[in-house]
Amino acid sequence: MFAGVARRYDLLNRLLSLRRDVAWRRELVGALALAPPGRVLDCATGTGDVVLTLPQGGHVGTDFCLDMLALARRKASQRGRAVAWVGGDALALPFRDASFAAVTVAFGVRNFADFEGGLAELRRVLVAGGVLAILEFQDPPWRAVRWVSRVWGRLVVAPVGRLLSDDGDAYAYLPASVVNFADGKQVAAAMERVGFEVLVHRNLSLGIAALTVGRLGEVL
Ligand SMILES: C[S@@+](CC[C@H](N)C(=O)[O-])C[C@H]1O[C@@H](n2cnc3c(N)ncnc32)[C@H](O)[C@@H]1O
């Protein structure tokens, strides 16, 4: 599915979020001020927008969709950015234990086949004291916003996605997957269960998205 949407992915992100996605990723990157110095792994990096929002620093972007990674690589080289792009599944990352000071995931965890298994794998590659920052859509907590968000999903996201992307069904999956996935509070609770101390839990844009940041204490 992600290969099918890769070509128009950035355009549709900007259009369908009215460019809020750019500001949300900046908030995610801003939260890395809480991390110890060191390399960042951006997991489920897609076309690389999170890594390319970070200052330079030998960071790594990983994704299991090689078509997405090819676009990320092209964007990075156009911008003169040195990033290591590595194919890999978030549930079995191709990195040693304790390799990164921070791990970011933007709009990725919702798609993991095993959400808590994925969190445990992200924990594995973090140093003690490292930070995990998750940006994800959620079904907004306030009823009126929830209604607008669901209508937007049905009447704008699904049809515009069908028109512009190469996978007709992918953008119908998006709103449905948001409604069916955990909200930010549940993401925070899951992070605590796998051993993170939650430092930040913030609703963004009236709760359309949520930013959750945790620090890894002692490795379990
Ligand atoms: C909605 S895109 C988000 C891309 C990017 N993080 C962003 O901010 O635009 C979701 C990405 O997660 C990737 N993904 C989903 N499950 C994954 C997994 N188990 N391992 C690696 N990548 C995964 C998909 O290939 C896709 O590129």
The ligand as an ORCA input file, in Angstrom:
! r2SCAN-3c Opt
* xyz 0 1
  C       2.067      7.473      6.890
  S       3.730      7.106      6.447
  C       4.657      8.199      7.470
  C       5.960      8.597      6.842
  C       6.774      9.672      7.554
  N       7.173      9.254      8.884
  C       6.089     10.997      7.599
  O       6.181     11.698      8.623
  O       5.488     11.398      6.599
  C       3.942      5.578      7.246
  C       5.251      4.898      6.903
  O       5.440      3.841      7.815
  C       6.076      2.789      7.140
  N       5.864      1.580      7.945
  C       4.692      1.075      8.369
  N       4.908     -0.036      9.095
  C       6.251     -0.223      9.128
  C       7.095     -1.207      9.709
  N       6.610     -2.231     10.409
  N       8.419     -1.073      9.542
  C       8.950     -0.056      8.823
  N       8.204      0.893      8.233
  C       6.862      0.809      8.397
  C       5.414      2.785      5.778
  O       6.171      2.106      4.806
  C       5.298      4.280      5.502
  O       6.398      4.776      4.794
*
